[in-house]
Amino acid sequence: MSAPSDTPQAPKVTEREARQVAEAAREQDWRKPSFAKELFLGRFRLDLLHPHPVPGADEVRRGEAFLDRLRAFCETHVDGALIEREAKIPDDVVNGLKELGALGMKIETRYGGLGLTQVYYNRALALAGSASPAIGALLSAHQSIGVPQPLKMFGTQEQKDTFLPRLARTDISAFLLTEPDVGSDPARLATAAVPEGDDYVLDGVKLWTTNGVVADLLVVMARVAASDGHKGGITAFVVEADSPGITVEHRNAFMGLRGIENGVTRFHGVRVPAANRIGPEGAGLKIALTTLNTGRLSLPAMCVGVGKWSLKIAREWSAVREQWGRPVARHEAVGAKISFIAATTFALEAVVDLSSQMADESRNDIRIEAALAKLYGSEMGWRISDELVQIRGGRGFETADSLAARGERAVPAEQMLRDMRINRIFEGSTEIMHLLIAREAVDAHLKVAGDIIDPDKPLSDKARAGVDAAGFYARWLPKLVSGPGQLPNFYGEFRVPGHPDLSGHLRHVERSARKLARSTFYAMSRWQGRMETKQNFLGRIVDIGAELFAMSAACVRAEHLRAADDHGREAYQLADVFCRQARLRVEELFARLWANTDDIDRRVVDGVLSGTYAWLEEGVIDPSGDGPWIADATPGPATGENVHRPIR
């Protein structure tokens, strides 16, 4: 008999309690300006993006030198087709990456790392990921969310001195948060850390531990119970992966990224020194979310790499393949897809590079920009991959090995589509990203008016909030009526003779930002406390913001390249066509804010869950196997083989 999905160790929490846990983990303050935050408030702060920030000469020299070494290594030592066939990155490739210093790209030189900027780290991931997406995932999981980044931001000096030199050269790390019955709702985290003397004793099971199968060091999130001398709460620990009581029970297999070492890890009586705790008790989720503020940029960076490769294949294939007397690229239906791939790749690179440069400068708070980059990159990267498969036709659906076996170029388009699909789920699914970004987008409103719609607040608090809100909105709302986007000559520096006029696109962004803010205010006035349940509406608000951010980044990048005499005319052309495509998407999203099927969709869902439409499922055979929907994660000793495989 299968165990219930809610094991005795998994805390039962209400929806409100779950939100409170997530809210407590948020960064509450805004100490630096944020372009995206201002955008959602209807204020188009182009000055925060333009002129485009640039890296220092030494940073460029070191970054370009490493990219040259990494390219040479990937071209001579990485066989992406072999990794796909054997579902494993060869040990000699991993060791070669270690010798190259790729494990320490973001670790400071004083600890043995390369000390690359965020810009060059992302470019390196795009390059390595194009050789093999599994290698990109290995390096990203190690440095973007693994042990190095939390230690860099929150670790003690002793922890940095102890672990960072290992992580820079020899030791692979993994991040362990998710559990079999706990995903994006960490309030139900069941893995326990019990204080005993100078140690904590860990018990629990972690799922989808990317790099976990081969990791040497783990950053583990576990719940400490409140007690005398212990604040308690979800807490982060650095754990040696070969500690007694740790068992990697299973290496997971997926539709894509077949070479990643992703597993299920069990902790049973694992002793971890208190000195290995990162930050205070209860700070684990805040550490994780803060780490992701820049860590999320790694995923869209690899999407940029996919876009560049897809454009290359689309260009070469569409010029050779003929239909009805012309290359397929000259047929409008295919040409539109090629235009989309080219323009969107340009915009994705603009978003990632701009966000990364801002992260390196550290003048702006980029938590929303990085989240938008992850959301937009994963969605658009998937569309690019899908369009490439369509352009390739039947060959897009055929595997690279099969193409080669019958004498044609081994183009892994179908593999890239499979590999890209996880990006819409990794590091926060699209749906979760919508909610996370929406929460930040309405933060200013909740700070002044949140008490008004909070049912638990007393009338006195509501009255004070009403006064504060009246003052805020009296100042804010009039500014949404008009702005520079209505002045025909504004943003004139983006109107360059002989180039497409980008100034009109920026005026459109300014007008749309004010419209977006008005729409958000109207929705909050209409739904008040029910606003948080309008997830589809919030998702569209966020998608509009993502398009406006991408348009802004594309225009700023085009002008930056023009000023640097670096393919400026072509960059203006790509920015222009991207903005025209994006404006059509924005118009559709605005229309769907109020004209949609959200209400009747909810009624259909009620019918599906109640079995009203069960008759519609008749006439098929379910090929699924038996077993529980969610595996039993009851703490206890391991019963199977330990498949942990450290690479030496």
Secondary structure, DSSP 8 states (H G I E B T S, - for coil): ----SS-TTS----HHHHHHHHHHHS-----S--HHHHHHTT---GGGTSS-----HHHHHHHHHHHHHHHHHHHHH--HHHHHHHTS--HHHHHHHHHHTGGGTTS-GGGTS----HHHHHHHHHHHHHH-HHHHHHHHHHHTSSSHHHHHHH--HHHHHHHHHHHHHT--EEEE--BTTBSS-GGG---EEEEETTEEEEEEEEEEEETTTT-SEEEEEEEE--BTTB--EEEEEEEETT-TTEEEEEE---SS-TT--EEEEEEEEEEEEGGGEESSTT-HHHHHHHHHHHHTTHHHHHHHHHHHHHHHHHHHHHHH-EETTEEGGGSHHHHHHHHHHHHHHHHHHHHHHHHHHHHHHTSS--HHHHHHHHHHHHHHHHHHHHHHHHHHTHHHHS-HHHHHHTTS----HHHHHHHHHGGGTTTS-HHHHHHHHHHHHTHHHHHHHHHHH-TTS-HHHHHHHHHHHHHHHHHHGGGGT--GGGSTTTTGGG--TTS---HHHHHHHHHHHHHHHHHHHHHHHHHGGGGGG-HHHHHHHHHHHHHHHHHHHHHHHHHHHHHTTSSHHHHHHHHHHHHHHHHHHHHHHHHHHHSSSHHHHHHHHHHHHHTTTGGGGTT------SS-SS-----S---S--------
